[in-house]
Amino acid sequence: MKLRDYHTHNRRCGHALGEIEDYIKAAIDKDLKEIGISDHFPLGAVIDDPQLAEFIKKASMEVEEFPRYIKEIKGLKEKYKDKISIRISTEVNFYTPGRALSRQKEVLKPFMDDMDYIIGAIHDIKWHESPVIVMYPNEEILREYGGDKIILEYFNKLIKLVDSNFFDVIAHFDFYRILFRPNNPEYSQYLWQKLLDLLDKIKSRGLAIEINTSGFLKKLGSQHPDDEIIKEIIQRNIPLVLGSDAHRPKYVGYMFQETIEKLRKLGLSHLCIYEKREQKLEKILYLF
């Protein structure tokens, strides 16, 4: 069975290396059936603070670059149509369901017919008494605010993302684990129930969750989300999408075979695929 990588980046986002075509060639070399191009959606659509201009350039493409991004993917899709299937996407950093999402939708509107799926992601959180907490190893932040509070606010933000009814795939579901590295978070009974309730909501809304193998590169010891959460996802028959989150061409399809073989033992039988935002399930028959 040939696999599909639905989460890749490229040099446009400012913190990845390589052109889009380099990632496509890497996918062909690794005998993937399909690759999704899903670079970071422009933060400039939401953040207009001149003091953050340099940060934005290092975190995502600029707003005026987005049409060129879509055009390039469409051209490469035609060029490589006989070698690999290419899907068009973008990873949108979720802020709020109000003004921020409205501005993101405004930029995306001319290209919605081109989209095969839209990834929703959370990379930071904030509540009224806190600064913006970026998901990055930080013992001081953990000590000051506590792991339970941080995970709770992350879940609260994920609930808003799900309730927006705009996204198809949730990226790196437990991204907050980076803050706890090299340890893993311990869930209180309350937090675990909150997580299970969130999964039930995701199931009811028909979203897919990503199996993101970049967790291994981050030295987390497993993919996002971890095995215990994936068990709950599988029990609920929530669709799962496979993605490397590659920021270098060499990481396209990273640890796919090992990860899928492991998760099959946990009950994984299907993977989710997308075309023009239509979700389908593909049975895992065998690997390589």
Secondary structure, 3 states (H helix, E strand, C coil): CCCEECCECCHHHCCCCCCHHHHHHHHHHCCCCEEEECCECCHHHCCCCHHHHHHHHHHCCCHHHHHHHHHHHHHHHHHCCCCCEEEECCEEECCCCCHHHHHHHHHHHHHHHHCCCCEEECCEECCCCCCCEECCCCHHHHHHHCHHHHHHHHHHHHHHHHHCCCCCEECCCCCCHHHHCCCCCCCCHHHHHHHHHHHHHHHHHCCEEEEECHHHHCCCCCCECCHHHHHHHHHCCCCEEEECCECCHHHCCCCHHHHHHHHHHCCCCEEEEEECCEEEEEECCCCC
